[in-house]
Amino acid sequence: MTTFPQSGRLAGPVLVTARWVVGHQDGHHVLYDDGVVVFEGDTIVFVGQDYAGEVAHRIDYGNAILSPGFIDLDALSDLDTTVLAFDNQPSWRTGRVWPKTYMDRGPYEMYTPEELAFQKRYAFAQLIRNGVTTALPIASLFYREWGETDGEFSAAAHAAHDLGLRVYLGPAYRAGNSFVDDNGKIDFYFDEERGLANLAGAISFAERIEAMASPLVRAMLAPDRIETGTAELLRRTAAAGHDLDVPVRLHCCQSELEFDRITRMHDATPLEWLDSLGALSERMLLPHGELVAGTRNVARAGRDLDILANAGATLVHCPIVSARHGGFMDSFSKFRAMGVRIGLGTDTWPPDFIQNMQVGIMISRVMDASIESVRSEHYFDAATIHGADALRRPDLGRLQPGAKADMIVIDMGHDRIGHVIDPIQSLMMNSSGRDVRTVIIDGRFVMVDGKISGFDAAAEQDRAQRQFDGLLARYPDRTYGHPPLETIFSSSYPRVGRKP
């Protein structure tokens, strides 16, 4: 039995084997039966079968899939609040949009710096536990005074290094926000000067992170949502992304409120407007792609799909959170066929990447009214290769010589999996994130047999619940009409409390 040092790194070449290895040849994944991966330090040196070289360590994972780690382009990094809206709608009545009365009193931070640092670390551990090896964090600004801060992302960088997660970090910023006026109408408030100051801070953070040349922590720019940006903010963001050569993530084409506002103000779809600003490029990541002109979801004629394909931008598809809110990408298969790059994100709890792929396949087939339009490998490619390509990282998302040693072990040997014909197809039907047993990132064993060194799952879950309860207690402050909690959040059935 292999004994792992506290660092999680084994000296010398390490050979790992499994019943199935998802290797990579000529730009495509391949399956090796009884496959072998050898890595040394942070780099893979061999993938295939029957390795003849000398190794320092041998680990056999048996009836399992040895896979490239998943790349989460929209990774939950706080305590998930989208779950609060699951059965509590409309969102503007349940605290998901600021009321004007709250704005007039002055928005405030609902988390302390310590709580912000904790929730990043907690979320990063959950991503690892679900097989995510590269993550671009996302958190809600509804609970913030305005934007995210340098301090909390410095703490996030420390947490990523400590836990061993590969991340792209950048504080989110905006020039405006939506609010509900006294008559229940949603409007927008803008403070461009404040937004540009936040952008300057985000650029400074990115410059500092990139100068560190860390193997795990890189920078991104994260303007929050297209409808809370201005032309100047988005132009400057695109220019900074180019100068720094970092990814830029902008939530876009995700809501009717956004689509209606942009088309009304600019007589252009959100993507047409971005294109006119020169803001689209291969660096741009765009969650969630549910309202794209020229599809059956949007009657307006538009050039959106051509714009996306020509710019090389990536749609970030988050199947579970979309489906929970009654929306979905019009046609995963159609977008693929037109050359639009599609990566995946979680953006909600749990960050179960396997479940996200499963939901994506099922609803994509429903949207297409076809069982043949989307296959298991299409979503697996989006989770690995296409996510890496979106980051312009040919050394990620694939197991091949020269790539980073980022890989996961998925247990396929227990009775709940059922009978396996093809491992990837069985993964898409019967598995879940709970089957991820071991995670290796940058050559470091960051999770072994379901346990992350230095992370007490039970204790951290208790702390997360206490923090979440504290947030709920303050919810009436920022909800239209300031009703009591029991009015904001419904109960599935009548609650029967314990008698005194």
N, C-alpha and C positions, 0 to 999 in steps of 0.2 A: 504493500500500500504506500502510495506516494505521500511524503510529509512535505507540506508547503511552508516555506518560511513566512514570517510576518509580512514581508514585502509582497508576497504573492508571485515572485519571480523565481523560476528555476534556472540554475546556471547550466550552460551548455545546450546543445540541441535537444529539443523535446519532440518525441513522436507520439501522436495521439491517433487512435483508431476508433472506428464505429462501423456498425452494420451498413450505414449509408453516409457517404460524404458528398456534399454539394460542392463540387469543384468548378473550375472555370477554364474553358478553352475557346479560342478564336472568337471572343466577345460574347459567349453564351455560357450559361450554367450547364454542367453535366453531372450525372449521378455515378459515383463510384460505389459499386458493391464491395463491402469489406474494404473500405478505403482507408487511406493513410494521409495525415498531414504532419509535416515536420516544420518546426519553426525554431529560430534561435534569436534571442533578444526580442525585438519588436517586429521581426520580419519572417514571412513564410519562405521556406527554401525548397519545399517539395510538396506536391499534391498528386496522389495517384494510388498505386498499389505496389507492394513488394519493394520497399525502400532498402537499398543495400548498404547505405552509409552507416557510420558510427553515430550513436546517440547517447546522451547522458541519462535520459529518462524515457520510459515507455508507459503510457496510460491507455487502457482499453475501456471504452465506454459501452461496449456491447450493443444491445438492441436499441440503438439511438440514431438520430440524425445529427451529424456534425455539419453545421451550416455557417455561412457568413452571418455576422450579427445584423440586426435590423437597424435601419436608419430612419429616425423619427424626425421629420422636418417641422413638426408642430407639436412639441412634446410638453405635456402638462408639467408645470413646475411650481404649482401652488396647491392649496387645498381646493379641490374641485368644487366650484359653485354652479356649474351647469346642471348638476344633479338637482339643484333646488328648483329649476324650471321644468323638470321632467313632467310633472302633473300640475304645475302651477303657472297658469297663463291667464291673460296676456302678460308678456314680460314687463311692460311699462307699469303695470299695476302691482308687480311683485318684486320691486327693487332692482330689476335688471337695467333700469334707466333712471338717472337721477331726476327727482322732482325739483322744480324751480325753488321751492322753499328750502330744500337742502343746499342748493347752490348759493342762495342769498345769504344763508348763515355762514357759508364758507366750508367747502369740502375739506375733510381731514383724513389723515392716514388711519386706516382701520387695523393695521398691523404695526407692531413695534419693530425696530431693526432686528432684534433677536428673533422674533417670530418669522420675519422674512427670511433670515438666514436658515432657520430651522426648516421651513417648508421647502426651500430649494434642496437641501440635503435629503430630506424625507422623500421628495419626489424623485430625485436622482436615483436613490436606492430602489424605488419601485420600478423605474425604467430598466435598471439592470436586471431585476428579478424577472422581468418579462422579456428579456432577450434583446433589449435595445443597447447597442454599443456606441452609437453616435446620435446625439440629440441636440435639437435647437429649441431651447425652452420657450414656453409661452405661458403668460399669466394674465389674469383679468385686470384691467385698469379701473373697473367699476368701484373697487374698494380702496383706491389710492387717491391722494390729494390731487395728483395730475398725472405725472409719468413715473417711470421706474428710476432708481437711483444708482449712481456709481458704487456706493457702499454695499448695497445688497448684491450687486453683481461681482464685486470683489470677493464677497463671502461665497458666492456661487462658484467662482473659480477655485477657491480653496476647497470647497466641498467636492468638486469634480476631481481635483488632484488627489484628494484623500480617498475617495471611493474608487477612483480609477475609471470614471466615465469620460468618454470623448465628447466634447461639447463645443458648440459655437455660441458665444454669449454676446449680448448687447442690450442695454436698457431700452425698453419701449418708450416712445415719445409720440406726441400728437400736438396739433395746433388747435384742436377744438374737441367738443364733446356734444352728444345729444342730451336733451333733457325734456321733461314733461312740464308743460306750462300749467297754469292754474285751471285751465279748461280741459285738461286731458289731451292736449295736442302735443305731438313730438316736434321739437324744434332743435336748432343747433346754436351753440355759442362758440365763438372763436377768439383766440388770443395768439395770433401768429408770432408775435415777438417772443412769447414764452415758449412756443413750440420750436422756434429757431434756436433759442438758447439751449433747450434740451437736446436738439440735434448736435449743437457744438459740443455739449458734454458727452454725447454718445460717440462722437468722432474721437474725442480725446481718450475715452475708454478703449475704443478699438485700436487706436495707435499704440497705446500702452500694452494691450494684450498681444498684438501682433509683434511688437518689439521683443517680447519675452521668448518668442520662438518655441513655445511649449509644444511637446508632441501630443498633448491632450486638449488644451484649451486654445481655441481660435476665436476670432471676432466675427460678428455680423452686425448689420444695421437693422433695426426693427421699428420702422414707422408703424403705428398700431393698425389703423384702418384707413382705407382710401377716403371714406366720407368724413374723417376727422383730420384730414390733411388739407393743405393748400397747394396751389401750383408751385409756389416758391419753395415750400418745404420738400415737396416731392422732387423737384428739379435738383435741389442741393443734395438731397439724399442720394439720387442716382449718380451725381458727379462724385460724391464722396465714396460711394461703393466702387466706382471705377478707379479712383485714385488709390484707394486702400486695397483694391482687389479682394473684396470680401462679399459674401452673400448679403442680399437685401430681401427681407421678408415683409410682405404687405398683405393684410387680409383684404380680399377683393372678390367681387362677384359672389357674395355670400348671403345677401339679404335683400328683400324687396325695398326696405327703407333706404339702403345704400344705393341700389340701382335707380330708384325713382329720383333720389336727390341729385345724383350725378347727371342723369339724362336731362332733368329739368334745368339744371344750372348751366350745363355745357353743351346741350343738344348733341351728346355723344354718349356711347356706352362707357362704363368705367375703363374697359380695355382700350377703347378708341381714345379716351382722354389721356390715359397714361402714354399711349403711343405718340399722341400729339405733343406731349411734354418731353419726349425723348427719354422717358424713364424706364422703358422696358429693355431688358437685355438677358443674356444667359445667366446672369447673377440673380435674377429676380425669382423669388418663390412666392406663390400666390395661393394661400388657402381661401376658399374651399371649392371654388369653381362650380357652384350650383346654379348661378344665373349668368349664362353665357349666351350672347345674342346669336341668332341663327340656329338655335336648338328649339325643341318643342316646349321647353320650360319658359322660353322668352319669345314672345311673338315678334318683337321688334327685329327687323332685318339688321344685320351687322356683320362686320368683318372679323369678329372676335377670334374665331378659330384660326384664320389665316394669320392674324396678328400674333397670336401665341406661337404658332409654328415657326414663323419667320424670325421672331425675336429670340427664340430658344429658351423662353421663360418656362418655368415649371409650375403646373397646377399641383397643389398639395391637397390630396384627397383624404378626408378624415371620415371614413364610412360610419362609424358608430355615432359620433356626435351629430352628424348630418341626419341619420335615420331617426335618432331620438327626437329631433325637432321637425320631423315630417318633410325633410328635403333630401335631395340627392343629386349627384352629378347626372346630367341628362343621359350620357352614354359613354361609359369608360371605353368600350370597344370602338366607338366611332372616333373619339378623341385620339386613341392610339393609332387608328388607321390613318388619320390625317397628319400624323407626325408630331402631335402634341406630347411633350414629356409629362408624365404623371408620376409623382412621388407620393409617399404616404405619411400621414401623421396620426396621432392619437387624440390630443386636444381634450381629453376628458378622462375620468376615472371609470374603470381601471385602465391603465396604459397597457392593455393586453393586445399586443401587436398581432398575435395569431387570431384572436377574436375579430379584430378589425378587418383582417383579410377575409375571414369567413363571411362576415356581414357584407363586405364589399362585393364578393362574388355573388352571393344570393340576390342582393337587391339589384345589382347590375344585370343579372339575368331577367329579373322581373321587369326592369326598365326597358330592356331590349325585347321582352317577350320571346326569349330564345335561350335554350339551355346550352347552345353551342357558341354563343358570342364571346363568352369570357371563360377562360380556363384557369386552373390553379396556378400554373407557371406565370401567367400574366401578372397576377397580384404579387407573387413571390418576387418577380423581377422588379416590380415597383418598390417593394420593400427593401431591396438590396441594390441592384445595379443602378436603377434610375435615381434612387436617392443619392447614391455616390456621384452619379453624373451631374445631378443638380448642384452639387457642391464642387464640381469639377475636380473630383478626387478619384482617379483611376486606381489608386492603391486601397480603396475601401469597397465594401459591398461585394467582394468576390474573393474566393480562396484560390490563389495561384501564386507561383513563385514571384517574389518581389513585392507582394501586397502586404499590408499591415496584418499582424497576427490578431485580428478581431474575429472571434468565432464563438458560437454557442453550441451547447449540447442539449438536444431535445429528447427526452425519454419517450421511447415508443414501445417499451417492453412491459407495460402494465395492462391489466384486463379492461380498463375503461377506454383504451385506445381501440380495441377491437381488432379486426383482421386487416393486415396491411397488404395491399397489392402494390401500390405505388406510394412511396413515403410522403411525397409532397401532396398528393391528393388526399391521403389519410390525414395529414396535418391540417388540411383545409376543412375536413369534415369532423374530425373527432378529437383534436388536440386543443390545448389552451395555453396561455402563458404560464400556468402553474406547472406545466411539463418541462419548462426550462430548468435544467439542473445545474449546469456549469456555464460560466461566462468568462471568456478570455478577451481582454482588451489591451492592445499594444503589447502583447506578449505577457501580460500580467493576469494571473488567475484572480479575478475580482470577486467571483462567486463560486463556491465549491459545494456541491450537494445542497444547493438551495440557501446557503448561508454566506452573508457578506461580512467580511472581517470588520469589526468595530461598529456594526449596526445591529442593535437589539430591536428586532421587529416588533415584539410585543410592547416594549416600553415606548417606542416611537409612535406606535399606533395610538396608545393612550394619550400621549401628548398632542398628537394631531387632532384627536377628538375634542380635547379640552379647548384647543385653539379654535376649532370649528364652532363649538358651542358659544364661545365668546363673540365670534363674528355674528352668529345668529341673534344674539341678545341685542346687538346694535342695529339690526336690520330695519326696524321701524324708522330710524333716523333718516334713511335714504330711500324710503318707499313712498310713492304718491299717496297723499292723504294721511300718512303716518299711522296706519292701522296696527292693531296688536298682531303679534306673531301668528296666533291661531287663525287670523283672517288672511294673512299673507300666504301661509303654507297650509294647504289642505291635508287632511288625513285620509288614508285609503279607506278606513273603517272608523266608526265611532271609538274614541279612546276611553277605556275604562281604567281610571286611576285606582290606586290602592287606598282603601278606606283608612282614615286615621284611627 
